[in-house]
Amino acid sequence: METLRVTMLVLAVVALVLPAASQKEKKQKAAPAWSAPKPAPEMEKLARMMVGTWTSTEKHEPSPFNPAGGAGKGVFKVSLGPGGHSLIEQYNSRGAMGKFNGHGMTFWDPKARVFRGVWCDNMTAGCEVSVGQWEGDNLVFLSEGEMEGKKTKLKMIYSGFKANGFDFGIDMSVAEAPMARTMTIKYTRARAQVAAAPAPAQ
C-alpha cells in the first residue's frame, strides 16, 4: 500500500509539473531569437521620395569624356532593400553614351550620420563609392575616382523632389579643373504609378 501511495503521489506531481513546463516551452519557442531593427527615419524619408519606376530624359553637356554632348532616354527602377534599410537602384538608357546600364545601393550610416552609396555600371571599371548629405532640399553625394587615367571628382545632386518626379545632376572635375555640369537627368514617375504616388517627404 505504501508503494502505491508513493507512486500515486509521484504521478500527481508529474501531472502538475508537465503542463507548466509545456507552457514555458511554448513561450520560449514563440519568442523570436532576434528582433530586427526598424529602418532609420532618414531611410524611410528617402524611400518615400524615390521608390518606384521612373522614365528619364538625359541631357549631356560637352565634357572631356563626351566632347559632343547629346541626349538620352531610359528607365530608373528603385526598390527597397532587405528590411527597408537600403535602396536598390537599376538604370538602363540609350543615347549619348550608347547603351548604358548600371545598378547601385544607397543606405544610411547611423554612426557617421551620412548616406553612403555604391554604384557600378558598364562604363566604369570597378564601382564608385560616395557619401551623401542633405543640403537644404537637395541630396548631394560626393565621390572621387579615376577615368581614363585622370583623377576625377564628382558631385551628384538630387533636387526638385515632387510626387511625380525629381531631377539629378552630375558636376565633374577632371585633373583638378573647376567643377562643371556634365549631365542632367529629369525623372518622371511611370504613368501606371502616378495615381498611387505618395506625396514627397517634408
N, C-alpha and C positions, 0 to 999 in steps of 0.2 A: 504493500500500500504506500509505503514511504517513497519508494522509487516512482510509483505512478504519480504521486503528488508533485514530486520534483520535476518529472517530465512535463506535466501539465503547466507548471509554473514557468518552465523554460519556454514552452510553446506560446504562452500568453505574452511573455516579454518580447519574443521574436515578432509576434503579431502586431505589437505596438510599435516596435522599432522599424520594421521594414517599410511601412507606408511613409514614415517621416524621412527615411533615407532615400526612398524613391522620389519623394517630392524635392528633396535637396538636389538629387542628381539631375532632375528635370530642369530645375532652376539654373544649375551650372551649365547644362547643355544649351539652354535658351540664351544665356548671356553671351554676347559677342566677344570674341577674344581680342578684337581690335576695333576701336571706334574711329572711323575715317574722319579726318578734319574737313570742315566746310571750306569752300572756295573763299579766298580773300575778297573783301568788298571791291578792291581795285580790279580784280579779275571779273567779278560779276558786272561791274560797270562797263568794262571794255567788251565783254561778251554781248551785252545788250546793244552796243553800238555796232558791232562788227560781224556777229554770227549771221550767216545767210549765204545766198548766192548772188553775186553781183556781175553785171556786164561792165566792161571797161572800154574807155576811149583814151588812147595814148597819144601824147604829143612829145616828140623827141627834138630837143634843141641840138644844133651842131656841137660836137664835142670831139676831143682827141680820138675817141674810140668810135665815133659815128659822125664823121665830118659833114655828111649831107643832111643829117637830121631825118625827120619824117614822121609817120603816124603809124598807129596800130590799133587793133581791137582784140579783146579777149574776154575770158571768164575767170572770176576770182571766187573760190569757194572757201568759206571759213566755218569750221565746226568746233565744238567743244572737245577738249582732250579728256582723258580719264579723270573722273571726279570733278570736272569743271575747273581744274587747276591750270589749264593752258588752253591756247587756241591753236588749232591745226589749220594751216593755210595751204591751198593749192592754186597755182596760177598758170594759165595757158593762154598764149596770144600769138598772133601773126602780124607782121608789119615791118617796121624799120629794122628790127633786129632779126628778121626771118622768123623761123618757128622757135618760139620761146616757151619753156616750161620750167617751173620751179616749185618748191614746197618749203614750208618753214614751220616754226613753232614759236609762240610768244608766251611768256609766263611771268608772274610776279615774284620777285625775290624779297621776302618779308624782312630779312636781316639788313639788306642794303637799301631797302625802300625804293627800288627801281624795277622797271620791266627789263627783261632780258629776251633777246631774240636770236634765233638761229635760222639762216636761210641758205638753201642750196639750189642751184639751177644749172642748166645745160651750157651757160655762157661762162661759167667761172669754175676753175679747178679748186676743189675744196669747198668749204662753206664759210659764210660770213657770220660773225658774231657781233651783236650790237647791244647797246644799253639805251633804254628809253625812259623819259620822264615827261610829265605834263608841263607845258609852258603856256599858261593861260588855258585857252580852249584847244590848243594844238598838242598832239602827242608827238614828241621829237625823239628819234633814235639816232645815235652816233656810232660810227664804226671806222676802223682803219684797216687797210689791206694793201694788196698789190695787184695791178693789172698790166699785163704785157711788160713786166719788169719795172713798172713805175709805181712809186708809193702813192696811194690814194687815201683820201679821207671822204667819208660820205655823211651827209646829213639828210635823214629821211623824215618827212613831215606829213602826218595825218591831220587833216583840217576840215572845216566845214561840215561837221557831223550833223546829219538830219536823218529822219526816219527812212527816207528813200535814197540816201546816197552820202558819199563823202569824197574828199579829194586826197591825193597822195602825190607828193613831190620829192624829187631827189636832187640835192645840190652836191656837187663833187669838186674836190680839189685834187689836182694831179701834180705831183712833184712840187709840193708846197705853193702852188699857184693859188690865187684867191678862189673862194667858193663860187661856183656858178651853177645855175639851174641846167640840168641835163635832161630831165624828163618830168612830165606832169601827167597823172592819170586821174580821170574822173570815173568814179564807180557809181553805178545806178542799180538799185535793187531789182532783181529779176521780176518781171511782171507778175508771175504766179504768186509771189510773196508780198507784193505791195500791200494788199488788203490786211494781211496779218502782221505787218511790220510793227514792232513796238516803238514807242517814242524814244528818242536818244536820251541817254542818262544825263542828268544835270550835275 
